[in-house]
Amino acid sequence: MKLKVRLLRIVYTMLMHLVTPVIIYRLAFRGLRNPEYFWRWRERFGWFKTPNFARRSIWIHAVSVGEFNASIPLIHALMDKFPEHPFVVTSITPTGSERIRKVLGDRVFHVYLPYDLPASVRRFLDRTKPILAVVMETEIWPNLYLSCSGLGIPILIANARLSERSLKGYGPAIALAGHCVRQAAWIAAQSQIDAERFLRLGADPKRLELVGNIKFDMEVDPALPAIGLALRQSWGEQRPVWVAASTHEAEETAILQAHAILLRRFPDALLLLVPRHPERFKQALSLCKSIGFNTVIRSEQSVPHPATQCFVVDTMGELMQFYSASDLAFVGGSLANIGGHNMLEPASLGIPVLIGPHTQNFEEIARRMIDRGAAVLVQSGSDLGMELSRLMADNPLRGRMGEAGKNVFASERGALDRLLQQSISLLQRAENTKGHQ
């Protein structure tokens, strides 16, 4: 088995080197839409200015916005517990990077995580000197994991999830993936299903525990209801308003079809459209206008006017306040086969939720919310439009759904405390060893 794993790692590393030119080309192509992809590209190969701390750091990796948002309570708790340690936070997307800078600023050292090439990984670890690696959710990179293991850096996979599709996707490389997850000092699984899949992948059962989903422990700003009310008053308090959040190109036509159906029954209805990726803001605006909707964008007009039918939110970090100003929320990435996005955010504010059938990234949460009457499953744009019309006409039902959502959110909290205790234990053990210098 050891020989097989070594051979698989060699093959994997060769393939990573071979596809690197394709990765760079893709980076440049995405940069045509979002110039941020052109910048800081050296970081993706481990080249960046060495931070000016000599002590060992606590490193948290959150691939993008959703994972980072989930990690915020843990980061704050670790900062309070270990103020003497520098913190490193990595992501791989510009949106994730922007969110990290906005929330944490210069309290942390932030860079992009390098591509999984041995030399790039080595440069990153040499510069950041981590004493603990906290990896959010499902990021399993062989060279990174094995390099950390070789240097004695404990890896904690926090809020760990693994979909059936991802598990099967490892194919013939499953032995290498299994060997990598066995390097983890601890795996904190979101659900029983995730825990079972990690065991099938090859995780050490002694280092795996069902902890729950840290997303239930996210911090909710108590000022949000007042902010939402102020927004509603500015654009018409009695208007039916729904938000389509974190949407993707493959589902936006269906969303606009749903809005057209809603407008037949509620002619003054307003759609707040929030695309997932900034490079698609202009495309979403053009799509709304091409269908004939009266459309304005957030950056040009701070609030919609009475005739506005679609309001495209082309700014970052404002989604929660628009949730708080809505009667209903559709959470994107679920009509398109993306896997869904965080439906707990609107639920925490008592906003009824609609989701499509593709929610494998939030499998357990989606099931609980549907079972407890906090969310409605839709299959298509026409289905979404009919459900929107039904729910907009039934205030008591929306109220019950909103309360059910808040109850789901409140009843599952506690994963943060369990995760924090294990993080403290790993750090204390690492402090008592030489670790990575």
C-alpha positions, 0 to 999 in steps of 0.5 A, a space after each residue: 500500500 505504501 508503494 502504491 501511495 508513493 506512486 500515486 503521489 508521483 503521478 498526481 504531482 506530475 499531473 499538477 505540473 502538466 496542468 499548471 499552464 492550463 491553470 494559469 491560462 484559466 486564471 488569465 481568462 477569468 481576469 478578463 472579467 475580474 482584474 483581481 485574478 491578474 493580481 497577486 498571482 505569485 502568491 499562488 506559487 508560494 511567492 510573497 513577502 515573508 511576514 515579519 513574525 518570528 513566532 509560530 502561527 495559527 493558520 486557517 484556510 477557507 477556500 472562499 466566502 462561505 467557508 470563511 464566513 463559517 470560520 469567523 466565530 472560530 477565528 475570533 475565539 482562537 484570537 481571544 484564547 491565543 493572543 500571543 500567536 500570529 494568525 494566517 488566513 488563506 483563501 483561493 478566490 478574490 471574493 474570499 480575499 476581499 471578505 477576509 480583509 474586510 472582516 479581519 483587516 491587518 489583524 491577520 496575515 492574508 495570502 492566497 493558498 498556493 497551488 498544490 505543487 511541492 515547491 510552492 507548498 514548501 515556500 508557503 510553509 517556510 514563510 508562514 511557520 504554522 504550528 496548527 493548520 485548520 482547514 475548513 470543510 473539504 479541502 484535501 490537497 495531497 502535497 499540502 497534507 503530506 508536507 504538513 505531516 512531514 513537518 509535524 504540523 497538526 491538521 484539523 479539518 473543521 466543519 468537515 463535509 464530504 458529498 457522495 459525488 466527491 467521494 466517488 470522484 476520487 476514483 483510482 486515486 482514493 488510496 492517496 486521498 485516504 492516506 492524506 486524510 489519515 494525516 489529519 490530527 482530527 476531523 470534525 464532521 458536520 453530520 453522521 453522513 459526512 462522518 461515514 463518508 470520511 471513514 469510507 475514504 480512509 479516515 482514522 476512526 480514532 481521529 474523527 468525531 461528529 461535532 455538528 455544523 459550525 455554521 449554526 454558530 455564526 454571529 448574527 448582527 442584532 442591528 439587522 432587523 432595524 436595517 432591513 426595516 429602514 430599507 423596506 421603508 425607503 422602497 415601499 414597506 408594503 411591496 412584496 420583496 424576495 431575494 435570490 441570493 448567491 445565484 449562478 449563470 445556469 439558474 438566473 433565467 429560471 429565477 427571472 421566469 419565476 419573477 415574471 410569474 410572481 408579477 402577474 399576481 403581485 405587479 409591484 413585487 421586487 426582486 433583489 438579485 445577488 449574483 455569487 461572483 462579482 465578475 457576473 454583475 454586469 451580465 446579470 444586469 444585462 439579462 434582467 434588462 433583456 427580458 424587459 424588467 425595469 432594473 437598477 443596480 446597487 452601485 448606481 442607485 442605493 435603493 430601488 425606486 417604486 417602478 423598479 422590478 429587479 434590483 441587482 446587488 453588485 456590491 459585496 458583504 451586504 447580503 444579510 441586510 438584504 435578507 433582513 429586508 425580504 419576505 422570502 429568500 431563494 438560496 442559489 446554487 441549488 437550481 443549477 447543479 452547484 450544491 447550494 449555498 448557506 440557507 441558514 443565513 436567511 433562516 437565522 433572521 426568520 426569513 422563509 427559504 426556497 431551495 432547488 434540488 441540488 443541495 449536496 453541500 448542505 445536505 443535512 441542513 436542507 433536509 432538516 429545514 424542509 422536514 421542519 417546515 422552514 424551507 420549500 423545495 422547488 424543481 424549476 423556474 415555473 415551480 419557483 414562481 408558483 411557490 413564491 406566489 403562494 407564499 406571498 399571499 399567505 402571511 401566516 404561513 410565512 410567519 410559521 416558516 420563519 419561526 421554524 427556521 429560527 428554531 432550526 438555527 437555534 437548536 443546532 448550535 454548539 459545534 463551535 465550543 466542541 471545535 474550539 476545545 479540540 483546537 486548544 488541545 491540539 495547540 497545547 500539544 504542539 506547544 509542547 513539541 518542537 513543531 515547525 521552526 
